[in-house]
């Protein structure tokens, strides 16, 4: 059914019926793609998963139960003798009863340094450790980090991608930040360690690099390869592909003006394929591997279009199996023919729903900024768009602050859903976005309230010139740094906007510095601590760029959303903003999720979020 004849539009209920597709790998025989479909249930307030296979050339999907038997297990050593795994190990005393066993009903927690909580979890004195054991039932495991109070996999998001076997099965490499307490909270210096199975000795393979070293993998010839950021404390630094070849660390992407998200070696070891943001999308690239020869390193973009290559599953012959999304479609798996430059869709999990929907029109717009640059802006138009009508319009402010505003498909900040409710959405690739060169990406650090705010206003002012925009009904919405943006713009927008929505946004940069868990972020992006009176960057951050200093200029309704378990932007930020709005007499509402973190993950909470989001817009816009 064509979009023109479709009658339905996206609703929150339909959004939460979509299956969420994840590629797991290629079957051992090389004939099938194995994937998972997770489907949330609002009624049961949880998700369930099913597993399927589909031929690599396309065809009918088949549900499977024992999917693990179809795949090669990366955690089994190449010779099959050992298996690697990870589990938590209790190493440090934290709870009152750890120190005073006779007071077993006490619930006090005692800390001597920072890193006492991270993301949404308090430090209980337990650490993730990598183990290996013989590949047989009942075998005893060996702890690679025995008695070391460090995490591998890294918390909060690390999994078994943080460790890998060497091709000869004689060693395991793993990622760890071997710092504790306050030093841990101040640094991004993760390293890649290599543990020798025979000797039990560990070597730091990236000791000289002070920034992030992650994603350890081995080339077909056995060369250790990883992603590297150079500067300590900068979590959004340029991410490069490093290959350790014959004692020399070769940076394959140093001369390329972009940042890598994930990579995979070609089977013949001559190329590395990777995903990276570019021009408001994410695409598949390749870079040749010259070894120590004088052959030039060349990065090539392989795919192009109004979509995101969201991840690489694997390669089969000349075909890349990838996950792909766009603003109208959740992730599905595709095959991309590297020679023919052609696409084939392998999964159609959500086709039945999308076939009944009128889809949004996505337009890419180039806007001139106040400093003479060209800025990519996505404009999402309502389904069945009529240019002769006038539509309320939302400025969407991306979080991060250095995260790509690409053709992603969010289950919360869903542009298709917003447009389907009759709103035009303006989503600018403002300063700080990767995909437009390293300089553009870095310009937001220490300048949160500077050029980036001008970029936002340039975008909304430019689109508002269109006859289809109702200039009297403009709104501004965003989360995290996007929530900060809403708070900041509320004090300087000069009556452009009729309503604001800020989710887990930074409202008071001083109290944020005093309560957030990853201090390195504030040191880098804010320029230092708020008490550093002689620090020009810090004075600007905590003075001119602090939303609290413009709060007396607030004159517009605002919805403030806050997660109770958000330790990145802690609860006080939302409370302070709501209290200020209420005491200033501004129409405001506080939407509080006690059990959610920086995101909203539980289906019923997510449904309340959507209903309150659009209820507020209906009331105020």
Backbone torsions as a table, in degrees:
resi	resn	phi	psi	omega
1	UNK	NA	131.2	-179.5
2	UNK	-76.3	157.8	179.5
3	UNK	-60.4	-32.5	-177.2
4	UNK	-64.7	-30.3	-178.3
5	UNK	-98.8	-5.6	179.2
6	UNK	-71.8	142.9	-175.8
7	UNK	-103.4	-29.6	-175.8
8	UNK	-85.3	158.9	167.9
9	UNK	-126.8	164.8	-176.8
10	UNK	-64.7	137.6	176.4
11	UNK	-127.5	163.2	175.4
12	UNK	-56.7	-38.0	-179.4
13	UNK	-65.5	-41.5	178.4
14	UNK	-67.6	-39.6	-179.0
15	UNK	-57.1	-39.5	-177.4
16	UNK	-89.2	13.0	168.8
17	UNK	-104.4	-7.7	-178.0
18	UNK	-69.6	139.3	172.7
19	UNK	-77.6	142.7	-178.0
20	UNK	-107.8	112.6	-168.3
21	UNK	-94.7	131.6	176.7
22	UNK	-131.5	124.5	175.9
23	UNK	-77.2	130.1	-177.6
24	UNK	-101.2	-25.2	179.6
25	UNK	149.8	-175.9	178.0
26	UNK	-101.5	137.6	-179.6
27	UNK	-61.0	158.6	-176.4
28	UNK	-56.4	-33.9	-179.2
29	UNK	-83.0	-1.9	177.1
30	UNK	75.4	10.0	-173.8
31	UNK	-99.6	-20.5	-172.4
32	UNK	-132.0	150.0	169.9
33	UNK	-94.4	129.8	178.5
34	UNK	-102.6	131.5	-177.3
35	UNK	-146.3	163.6	-179.3
36	UNK	-116.1	143.0	172.3
37	UNK	-122.6	115.3	176.1
38	UNK	-100.6	130.9	-178.7
39	UNK	-125.1	121.0	179.4
40	UNK	-76.5	149.6	173.5
41	UNK	-118.8	112.9	177.9
42	UNK	-65.4	-38.4	-178.8
43	UNK	-62.7	-44.6	-178.4
44	UNK	-89.5	-8.5	178.6
45	UNK	58.5	39.5	176.1
46	UNK	-159.3	172.2	179.2
47	UNK	-112.7	153.5	173.7
48	UNK	-125.4	156.3	-175.8
49	UNK	-125.8	145.0	171.8
50	UNK	-129.3	158.0	-174.7
51	UNK	-123.6	143.7	-173.4
52	UNK	-141.7	163.9	167.7
53	UNK	-127.3	153.1	173.6
54	UNK	-145.4	139.7	177.7
55	UNK	-56.0	145.0	-177.2
56	UNK	-62.2	-22.6	177.2
57	UNK	-90.9	2.5	-177.9
58	UNK	98.7	160.9	-179.3
59	UNK	143.7	-160.8	-175.4
60	UNK	-79.0	135.7	176.2
61	UNK	-78.8	143.2	179.7
62	UNK	-124.6	127.1	177.8
63	UNK	-74.9	139.6	179.1
64	UNK	-129.6	157.3	178.4
65	UNK	-105.8	-52.7	-178.6
66	UNK	-90.6	67.6	-174.6
67	UNK	-66.6	-29.3	-176.3
68	UNK	-63.4	-31.8	-178.8
69	UNK	-70.0	-17.7	-179.1
70	UNK	-82.5	-18.2	-172.3
71	UNK	-110.5	150.1	169.0
72	UNK	-70.6	132.3	-179.2
73	UNK	-88.0	109.7	-178.8
74	UNK	-62.3	-19.1	-177.0
75	UNK	-88.2	-5.0	172.4
76	UNK	-90.2	132.2	-178.6
77	UNK	-60.9	151.2	-176.4
78	UNK	-54.0	-30.3	178.5
79	UNK	-88.1	-0.3	177.2
80	UNK	79.0	0.1	-174.6
81	UNK	-77.1	-33.3	-172.1
82	UNK	-127.8	162.6	173.1
83	UNK	-131.9	135.9	176.9
84	UNK	-99.2	148.8	179.8
85	UNK	-160.3	175.0	176.8
86	UNK	-138.1	153.2	176.4
87	UNK	-157.7	164.8	-179.7
88	UNK	-81.1	143.2	179.0
89	UNK	-128.1	128.2	177.8
90	UNK	-81.4	120.0	-175.4
91	UNK	-126.2	-28.2	-172.6
92	UNK	-120.1	148.1	174.4
93	UNK	-80.9	129.1	179.8
94	UNK	-133.3	-48.5	-175.5
95	UNK	-76.9	152.7	179.4
96	UNK	-53.7	-40.5	-178.3
97	UNK	-72.4	-17.5	172.4
98	UNK	-65.2	-37.6	-179.0
99	UNK	-88.1	-34.4	-174.8
100	UNK	-129.6	81.1	-174.9
101	UNK	-55.3	-28.5	-178.7
102	UNK	-71.8	-15.0	179.4
103	UNK	-105.6	58.0	-169.9
104	UNK	-69.3	-16.6	179.4
105	UNK	-92.1	-1.0	176.3
106	UNK	-68.8	148.3	177.8
107	UNK	-123.3	23.6	179.0
108	UNK	-73.6	150.6	173.8
109	UNK	-123.6	136.6	-172.8
110	UNK	-123.3	124.9	-177.4
111	UNK	-129.9	145.3	177.4
112	UNK	-109.9	3.2	-179.9
113	UNK	-162.6	174.6	177.2
114	UNK	-71.5	-169.9	-168.2
115	UNK	63.5	29.4	176.6
116	UNK	-78.7	-13.6	171.3
117	UNK	-153.0	155.0	-175.3
118	UNK	-149.2	126.9	177.9
119	UNK	62.4	-79.8	178.6
120	UNK	-142.1	16.3	-172.7
121	UNK	-134.9	135.8	175.1
122	UNK	-79.2	145.1	177.0
123	UNK	-72.1	117.9	-178.6
124	UNK	-102.5	5.1	-177.0
125	UNK	90.5	6.4	178.5
126	UNK	-105.7	145.1	-175.6
127	UNK	-131.8	143.7	171.6
128	UNK	-69.3	130.2	174.9
129	UNK	-130.4	145.1	175.0
130	UNK	-87.3	136.1	177.0
131	UNK	-125.0	162.9	164.5
132	UNK	-139.5	154.8	177.4
133	UNK	-151.2	166.9	173.7
134	UNK	-60.3	145.3	-175.1
135	UNK	-81.8	64.3	176.5
136	UNK	-153.0	154.4	-177.5
137	UNK	-61.6	138.3	175.0
138	UNK	83.7	-2.9	-179.2
139	UNK	-69.4	143.9	-179.3
140	UNK	-83.0	138.9	-177.9
141	UNK	-89.7	153.1	174.2
142	UNK	-109.7	128.8	-177.7
143	UNK	-86.9	117.9	-178.6
144	UNK	-68.9	-23.7	-178.9
145	UNK	-115.5	39.8	-172.1
146	UNK	-47.7	121.4	177.0
147	UNK	64.7	10.4	178.2
148	UNK	-92.0	125.4	-177.7
149	UNK	-81.7	57.3	-178.9
150	UNK	-133.6	158.7	-177.7
151	UNK	-101.8	133.1	164.1
152	UNK	-154.0	114.4	5.4
153	UNK	-64.6	157.2	-179.9
154	UNK	-68.6	138.6	173.3
155	UNK	-90.5	147.5	10.3
156	UNK	-96.8	-9.6	-167.9
157	UNK	-111.3	-6.7	-174.7
158	UNK	-67.9	145.7	175.5
159	UNK	-135.0	-152.5	-174.7
160	UNK	-73.2	-1.5	170.2
161	UNK	-70.3	-12.6	179.5
162	UNK	-82.8	-1.0	175.7
163	UNK	-147.5	150.0	-176.8
164	UNK	-152.4	149.7	173.3
165	UNK	-77.3	145.2	168.6
166	UNK	-71.7	153.8	-177.2
167	UNK	-58.5	-27.6	179.5
168	UNK	-87.6	-1.6	177.7
169	UNK	72.0	11.6	-176.4
170	UNK	-94.8	-9.2	-178.3
171	UNK	-152.5	163.5	175.6
172	UNK	-125.9	133.6	173.0
173	UNK	-102.1	145.1	179.3
174	UNK	-147.8	157.3	179.6
175	UNK	-98.9	134.8	174.9
176	UNK	-154.4	147.5	169.3
177	UNK	-105.1	99.0	-172.3
178	UNK	-86.6	64.8	175.0
179	UNK	-135.3	155.6	-177.7
180	UNK	-129.2	157.2	171.1
181	UNK	57.7	-131.3	-175.5
182	UNK	-63.2	-38.0	178.9
183	UNK	-63.6	-34.7	177.3
184	UNK	-63.5	-44.9	-176.8
185	UNK	-68.8	-21.0	-176.7
186	UNK	-93.3	-7.4	-168.4
187	UNK	-127.9	153.1	169.5
188	UNK	-110.7	14.1	-170.3
189	UNK	-77.2	76.1	169.5
190	UNK	-83.0	148.8	178.0
191	UNK	-128.7	166.8	176.6
192	UNK	-108.8	121.6	-176.8
193	UNK	-109.4	145.6	179.1
194	UNK	-120.6	120.4	-176.8
195	UNK	-102.4	125.1	179.5
196	UNK	-87.4	121.1	-175.5
197	UNK	-63.1	-41.1	-175.0
198	UNK	-71.4	-42.7	-173.6
199	UNK	-97.8	-19.5	-176.1
200	UNK	75.0	11.0	-179.1
201	UNK	-92.3	148.8	-178.6
202	UNK	-119.2	135.6	178.0
203	UNK	-120.8	134.8	174.0
204	UNK	-82.9	111.7	-175.9
205	UNK	-81.5	-12.3	-175.5
206	UNK	-129.4	31.9	-172.8
207	UNK	-58.0	-31.5	-175.0
208	UNK	-78.7	-15.6	-177.2
209	UNK	-93.6	125.3	-175.4
210	UNK	-86.0	-7.8	-177.8
211	UNK	-101.9	-157.6	179.7
212	UNK	-68.6	132.8	165.0
213	UNK	-125.3	118.7	-172.3
214	UNK	-142.0	178.7	174.0
215	UNK	54.8	53.1	179.7
216	UNK	-69.9	127.9	177.4
217	UNK	-143.1	165.0	178.9
218	UNK	-114.8	137.9	173.5
219	UNK	-69.9	162.1	176.7
220	UNK	-54.3	-29.3	179.8
221	UNK	-88.2	2.3	177.2
222	UNK	97.6	-1.1	179.3
223	UNK	-69.7	129.6	174.8
224	UNK	-69.1	133.8	-177.7
225	UNK	-132.2	144.6	-179.0
226	UNK	-158.7	173.1	173.4
227	UNK	-100.0	140.9	-174.4
228	UNK	-137.4	132.8	165.8
229	UNK	-109.3	139.1	-169.3
230	UNK	-84.6	-32.9	-167.6
231	UNK	-102.5	129.1	178.3
232	UNK	-67.8	134.2	177.2
233	UNK	92.2	-8.7	-177.8
234	UNK	-108.7	99.0	-174.3
235	UNK	-75.3	-13.6	-178.9
236	UNK	-114.1	25.5	177.8
237	UNK	-63.9	162.7	174.8
238	UNK	-56.7	127.4	-179.2
239	UNK	-99.5	118.5	-176.3
240	UNK	-115.1	155.2	176.2
241	UNK	-90.6	121.5	-179.1
242	UNK	-113.7	133.7	175.7
243	UNK	-120.4	125.1	175.9
244	UNK	-90.9	105.8	-172.2
245	UNK	-125.3	114.6	177.4
246	UNK	53.7	42.8	177.0
247	UNK	84.5	1.2	-179.5
248	UNK	-118.4	130.4	175.6
249	UNK	-87.4	114.1	-176.1
250	UNK	-103.7	122.9	176.9
251	UNK	-91.2	108.1	-175.1
252	UNK	-76.3	-21.9	-173.0
253	UNK	-119.2	16.1	-177.3
254	UNK	-62.1	-32.8	-177.8
255	UNK	-90.6	4.1	-178.2
256	UNK	-103.1	134.3	-173.0
257	UNK	-88.9	66.6	180.0
258	UNK	-162.0	-175.6	-177.7
259	UNK	-135.0	136.6	-173.0
260	UNK	-90.6	140.4	177.1
261	UNK	-103.1	-40.0	-179.4
262	UNK	-157.3	159.0	-177.7
263	UNK	-149.4	163.1	177.2
264	UNK	-154.1	136.7	179.0
265	UNK	-74.2	147.1	168.4
266	UNK	-69.7	157.1	-176.2
267	UNK	-63.0	-30.5	-178.2
268	UNK	-89.0	-2.5	176.6
269	UNK	75.5	11.3	-178.2
270	UNK	-91.9	-17.5	-176.5
271	UNK	-140.0	157.8	168.5
272	UNK	-119.9	126.1	175.7
273	UNK	-95.1	144.4	179.0
274	UNK	-151.4	162.1	177.5
275	UNK	-107.6	137.9	179.5
276	UNK	-152.8	150.9	174.6
277	UNK	-72.7	143.2	176.4
278	UNK	-157.9	124.6	172.6
279	UNK	58.3	34.9	179.7
280	UNK	83.5	13.8	174.9
281	UNK	-138.5	178.4	169.6
282	UNK	-124.2	131.4	-173.3
283	UNK	-131.1	167.7	178.1
284	UNK	-91.0	132.0	179.5
285	UNK	-124.5	167.4	169.8
286	UNK	-138.0	151.7	173.3
287	UNK	-136.0	136.5	-179.8
288	UNK	-77.4	155.5	177.6
289	UNK	-111.8	108.7	-175.7
290	UNK	-88.8	-6.5	-172.8
291	UNK	63.8	-138.7	179.6
292	UNK	-98.2	12.3	178.1
293	UNK	-76.2	174.9	179.2
294	UNK	-91.4	9.4	177.1
295	UNK	-63.7	134.7	-177.5
296	UNK	-70.7	143.4	173.8
297	UNK	-82.0	132.5	-176.5
298	UNK	-133.9	123.3	175.8
299	UNK	-95.3	130.9	179.5
300	UNK	-126.3	134.9	173.0
301	UNK	-84.0	126.2	-174.1
302	UNK	-96.9	-33.1	-178.2
303	UNK	-118.5	157.9	179.2
304	UNK	-157.5	139.8	178.5
305	UNK	158.1	175.5	-179.7
306	UNK	-86.9	72.0	179.4
307	UNK	-163.5	168.9	173.0
308	UNK	-111.4	131.4	161.2
309	UNK	-82.6	103.3	-169.3
310	UNK	-83.9	-15.6	178.7
311	UNK	177.3	155.3	177.9
312	UNK	-98.0	125.6	174.3
313	UNK	-85.5	-56.2	178.5
314	UNK	-177.9	-177.0	179.0
315	UNK	-124.3	138.7	175.6
316	UNK	-131.7	110.5	-176.2
317	UNK	60.0	-125.5	-180.0
318	UNK	-92.9	11.7	-175.8
319	UNK	-110.8	134.0	172.1
320	UNK	-98.3	127.2	176.4
321	UNK	-97.9	118.1	-173.7
322	UNK	-134.2	163.7	169.0
323	UNK	-94.2	139.3	-177.1
324	UNK	-137.4	139.5	177.8
325	UNK	-135.6	166.1	162.8
326	UNK	-149.2	177.4	-173.3
327	UNK	-67.5	-11.6	177.5
328	UNK	-104.3	-6.7	-173.0
329	UNK	-142.1	132.8	172.7
330	UNK	-69.2	168.5	-173.7
331	UNK	-59.7	135.0	168.5
332	UNK	-134.3	165.1	-179.9
333	UNK	-95.7	139.2	-178.7
334	UNK	-131.8	156.4	169.8
335	UNK	-109.1	130.7	177.7
336	UNK	-116.7	119.8	179.7
337	UNK	-79.8	113.3	-174.0
338	UNK	-67.7	-24.4	179.4
339	UNK	-90.3	-46.5	-177.1
340	UNK	-83.5	-11.8	-178.5
341	UNK	57.7	41.4	-177.3
342	UNK	-123.4	153.8	-178.0
343	UNK	-108.4	147.7	170.5
344	UNK	-138.6	125.3	179.9
345	UNK	-80.3	127.9	-175.9
346	UNK	-97.1	-34.8	-179.5
347	UNK	-119.1	147.3	179.5
348	UNK	-136.5	49.9	-172.9
349	UNK	-59.8	-36.6	-174.0
350	UNK	-110.1	16.2	-175.7
351	UNK	-59.2	-40.9	-176.3
352	UNK	-61.2	-36.1	178.6
353	UNK	-74.8	-47.3	-176.1
354	UNK	-66.8	-30.6	-179.9
355	UNK	-63.0	-22.3	-178.7
356	UNK	-95.2	-1.7	-173.6
357	UNK	-101.6	141.1	164.1
358	UNK	-80.2	126.3	-172.8
359	UNK	-95.9	157.8	176.6
360	UNK	-73.3	154.9	169.9
361	UNK	-96.8	128.2	-178.1
362	UNK	-105.5	121.3	179.7
363	UNK	-116.9	136.3	175.1
364	UNK	-98.1	125.0	-174.3
365	UNK	-123.3	141.1	176.0
366	UNK	-106.7	121.5	-175.8
367	UNK	-115.2	138.1	175.0
368	UNK	-77.8	131.0	177.9
369	UNK	-91.2	169.1	-176.6
370	UNK	-68.7	-17.5	177.9
371	UNK	-105.1	22.1	171.2
372	UNK	80.3	19.5	178.5
373	UNK	-100.6	167.4	176.7
374	UNK	-103.5	125.6	-176.9
375	UNK	-117.6	130.1	175.2
376	UNK	-76.3	131.1	178.0
377	UNK	-131.6	125.9	173.7
378	UNK	-86.7	131.6	174.7
379	UNK	-117.9	119.9	-178.2
380	UNK	-106.8	118.8	-175.6
381	UNK	-99.2	147.5	-179.2
382	UNK	-60.4	152.3	174.0
383	UNK	-57.2	147.9	-178.6
384	UNK	55.2	40.0	-175.9
385	UNK	-57.7	134.4	177.5
386	UNK	-118.4	110.1	-177.0
387	UNK	-64.7	-12.7	179.6
388	UNK	-88.8	-7.2	176.4
389	UNK	-93.9	164.8	173.9
390	UNK	-111.8	132.7	-174.0
391	UNK	-119.1	141.2	168.5
392	UNK	-63.5	146.7	-169.8
393	UNK	-132.8	137.1	-177.8
394	UNK	-111.6	128.9	167.6
395	UNK	-85.8	118.3	177.6
396	UNK	-95.3	126.4	-179.4
397	UNK	-108.3	115.7	-175.9
398	UNK	-74.3	149.0	176.4
399	UNK	-85.4	-161.5	177.6
400	UNK	124.8	-82.8	3.1
401	UNK	-75.9	-12.9	-176.7
402	UNK	-101.0	60.2	174.7
403	UNK	-118.9	148.4	-172.9
404	UNK	-71.0	133.9	170.2
405	UNK	-98.7	90.9	-170.9
406	UNK	-117.1	-158.4	178.5
407	UNK	-86.6	47.2	-179.9
408	UNK	-78.0	163.3	178.6
409	UNK	-126.2	101.4	-177.3
410	UNK	-91.4	149.3	175.3
411	UNK	-95.7	8.6	172.4
412	UNK	-126.2	-63.5	177.6
413	UNK	-87.4	73.0	-172.0
414	UNK	-100.2	110.9	-175.7
415	UNK	-66.2	-36.5	177.9
416	UNK	-59.0	-43.2	-179.3
417	UNK	-67.6	-42.2	179.1
418	UNK	-61.7	-46.5	-179.4
419	UNK	-63.7	-36.1	-179.1
420	UNK	-66.3	-20.7	176.5
421	UNK	-88.8	6.8	173.7
422	UNK	99.3	17.8	-179.3
423	UNK	-108.4	139.3	164.3
424	UNK	-80.4	136.0	179.5
425	UNK	-115.0	129.2	178.7
426	UNK	-111.4	116.0	-173.5
427	UNK	-124.0	94.4	-175.4
428	UNK	-84.7	140.9	170.9
429	UNK	-84.4	66.9	-174.8
430	UNK	-69.0	176.6	179.3
431	UNK	-52.6	139.1	-178.5
432	UNK	103.4	-7.9	-179.0
433	UNK	-87.1	128.4	170.6
434	UNK	-69.9	155.5	-179.6
435	UNK	108.4	-0.1	-179.9
436	UNK	-131.5	25.4	-179.3
437	UNK	97.5	153.2	-175.8
438	UNK	-64.1	-39.5	-178.5
439	UNK	-60.7	-45.9	179.3
440	UNK	-59.7	-42.7	-178.4
441	UNK	-64.2	-37.9	-173.4
442	UNK	-84.5	-11.7	-173.2
443	UNK	-68.6	-14.2	-178.6
444	UNK	-82.1	-27.6	-177.3
445	UNK	-61.7	131.9	-179.0
446	UNK	65.4	13.6	-178.6
447	UNK	-141.1	38.3	-173.2
448	UNK	-55.2	-38.8	-177.2
449	UNK	-102.3	14.9	-175.1
450	UNK	-97.0	-115.7	-173.9
451	UNK	-59.3	-33.5	-178.4
452	UNK	-60.8	-37.9	178.0
453	UNK	-66.6	-36.3	175.4
454	UNK	-65.5	-36.7	177.5
455	UNK	-61.5	-46.0	177.8
456	UNK	-55.4	-49.7	-175.5
457	UNK	-69.2	-33.4	175.1
458	UNK	-61.7	-40.9	-178.0
459	UNK	-66.1	-50.6	-176.7
460	UNK	-69.4	-35.4	179.3
461	UNK	-67.0	-37.0	-178.8
462	UNK	-68.2	-47.6	-179.0
463	UNK	-68.6	-32.7	-178.8
464	UNK	-65.9	-11.7	175.6
465	UNK	-71.3	-19.6	-178.8
466	UNK	-68.6	142.6	-178.3
467	UNK	-64.3	-24.7	-177.6
468	UNK	-79.9	-6.7	179.0
469	UNK	-91.8	126.7	173.6
470	UNK	-82.9	100.2	-173.7
471	UNK	-65.5	-16.4	178.5
472	UNK	-87.8	-0.4	-176.8
473	UNK	-135.2	64.2	176.4
474	UNK	-103.9	135.9	176.2
475	UNK	-122.9	162.6	-179.9
476	UNK	-133.3	126.0	-175.0
477	UNK	-136.6	151.2	176.4
478	UNK	175.8	165.8	-178.8
479	UNK	-129.1	152.3	177.8
480	UNK	62.2	-118.8	172.8
481	UNK	-61.7	-30.4	174.8
482	UNK	-64.9	-33.2	174.1
483	UNK	-68.9	-41.4	172.1
484	UNK	-55.9	-44.1	-178.4
485	UNK	-59.7	-42.4	178.4
486	UNK	-63.3	-44.2	178.3
487	UNK	-61.5	-42.6	-177.2
488	UNK	-70.2	-45.9	-179.3
489	UNK	-64.3	-28.0	178.9
490	UNK	-60.4	-23.2	-179.9
491	UNK	-97.1	-7.8	-175.3
492	UNK	-133.5	5.2	-168.7
493	UNK	-76.6	-10.1	175.5
494	UNK	56.3	45.0	174.6
495	UNK	64.7	22.5	175.3
496	UNK	-67.0	-43.4	-169.6
497	UNK	-100.8	147.3	179.7
498	UNK	-99.4	-15.9	179.7
499	UNK	-158.4	156.7	176.8
500	UNK	-132.7	147.7	169.8
501	UNK	-133.1	124.3	-179.7
502	UNK	-125.7	118.6	179.1
503	UNK	-107.5	123.8	178.0
504	UNK	45.0	48.2	-178.1
505	UNK	-94.5	154.9	176.9
506	UNK	-82.9	119.4	-178.5
507	UNK	-106.1	-38.5	-177.9
508	UNK	-126.8	104.3	-173.8
509	UNK	-66.3	-23.8	176.6
510	UNK	-71.7	-50.7	-179.8
511	UNK	-70.9	-28.1	172.5
512	UNK	-59.9	-46.0	178.9
513	UNK	-60.1	-35.2	-176.6
514	UNK	-81.6	-8.2	-175.3
515	UNK	-130.8	-16.4	179.8
516	UNK	-71.0	158.7	-172.4
517	UNK	-95.3	-28.4	179.6
518	UNK	-100.2	87.6	-173.2
519	UNK	-65.5	-28.8	-179.3
520	UNK	-55.5	-34.2	-178.2
521	UNK	-62.7	-47.0	179.3
522	UNK	-66.4	-36.9	178.6
523	UNK	-62.2	-41.0	-176.8
524	UNK	-79.5	-54.7	-173.6
525	UNK	-76.6	-28.3	179.1
526	UNK	-94.3	-17.2	177.3
527	UNK	92.9	0.6	179.1
528	UNK	143.3	-160.6	-179.0
529	UNK	-92.1	154.6	-177.1
530	UNK	-68.7	-17.9	-178.7
531	UNK	-88.4	-1.0	-179.2
532	UNK	-81.6	85.7	-171.0
533	UNK	-66.9	-25.5	-179.5
534	UNK	-94.2	6.2	-178.5
535	UNK	-95.8	108.5	-175.5
536	UNK	-61.2	-39.8	179.3
537	UNK	-63.8	-46.1	-179.5
538	UNK	-64.7	-40.5	179.6
539	UNK	-60.7	-39.3	-180.0
540	UNK	-69.3	-44.4	-178.1
541	UNK	-61.1	-52.6	-173.5
542	UNK	-86.3	-4.2	176.4
543	UNK	-108.9	-86.3	-175.3
544	UNK	-58.8	-37.2	-173.4
545	UNK	-96.7	7.7	-179.9
546	UNK	-88.7	117.7	-177.4
547	UNK	-54.0	-29.4	-177.9
548	UNK	-62.1	-24.5	-176.6
549	UNK	-79.7	-7.1	175.1
550	UNK	-115.7	10.7	-171.6
551	UNK	-65.9	-27.2	178.5
552	UNK	-67.6	-13.5	177.9
553	UNK	-93.0	-2.2	178.0
554	UNK	-62.8	134.2	-179.7
555	UNK	-146.8	18.2	-168.6
556	UNK	-133.6	140.5	177.7
557	UNK	-54.4	145.1	-177.9
558	UNK	-145.3	132.1	172.6
559	UNK	-99.6	126.2	-177.1
560	UNK	-115.8	124.7	-176.7
561	UNK	-116.8	137.2	-175.9
562	UNK	-146.5	135.6	173.6
563	UNK	-92.5	134.7	-178.2
564	UNK	-71.1	-26.4	-179.8
565	UNK	-103.6	22.5	175.9
566	UNK	-86.5	106.1	177.9
567	UNK	-95.5	-9.6	175.5
568	UNK	-74.7	-51.4	173.4
569	UNK	-119.8	87.6	-167.1
570	UNK	-65.8	165.5	-170.0
571	UNK	-53.8	-32.6	-179.1
572	UNK	-58.3	-28.2	180.0
573	UNK	-62.6	-48.1	178.1
574	UNK	-67.7	-38.9	179.4
575	UNK	-63.6	-44.8	-179.5
576	UNK	-61.9	-42.3	-178.6
577	UNK	-65.6	-44.1	-179.6
578	UNK	-65.3	-42.3	180.0
579	UNK	-62.4	-42.2	178.5
580	UNK	-61.6	-47.1	-178.5
581	UNK	-61.0	-44.1	-179.1
582	UNK	-64.4	-44.9	-177.5
583	UNK	-71.6	-21.2	174.4
584	UNK	-84.9	-4.4	179.0
585	UNK	78.1	22.2	-179.5
586	UNK	-91.5	135.3	175.4
587	UNK	-56.3	122.9	-175.6
588	UNK	-154.3	158.4	178.9
589	UNK	-142.2	143.8	-179.8
590	UNK	-114.6	114.9	179.8
591	UNK	-105.2	107.7	-170.4
592	UNK	-113.8	126.9	179.0
593	UNK	-113.1	94.8	-172.7
594	UNK	-58.8	-33.2	-173.0
595	UNK	-103.8	7.8	179.5
596	UNK	-102.7	153.3	179.4
597	UNK	-95.7	-136.1	179.9
598	UNK	-71.3	-13.3	177.5
599	UNK	-118.3	178.7	172.7
600	UNK	-122.0	109.6	-168.7
601	UNK	-109.0	-27.7	-177.6
602	UNK	-78.0	133.1	-174.0
603	UNK	-53.7	-45.9	-177.6
604	UNK	-69.1	-37.9	175.0
605	UNK	-62.9	-40.0	179.1
606	UNK	-63.7	-36.9	178.7
607	UNK	-67.9	-40.6	175.0
608	UNK	-60.9	-42.2	178.8
609	UNK	-55.5	-49.2	-177.8
610	UNK	-63.8	-43.5	-176.9
611	UNK	-66.4	-40.9	179.4
612	UNK	-69.7	-36.1	177.8
613	UNK	-57.3	-52.3	-176.2
614	UNK	-78.1	-28.3	173.8
615	UNK	-61.6	-43.5	179.6
616	UNK	-64.6	-43.5	179.2
617	UNK	-62.8	-38.3	179.2
618	UNK	-65.5	-37.0	-179.2
619	UNK	-71.0	-36.9	-167.0
620	UNK	-112.6	-12.6	-176.0
621	UNK	-121.0	NA	NA
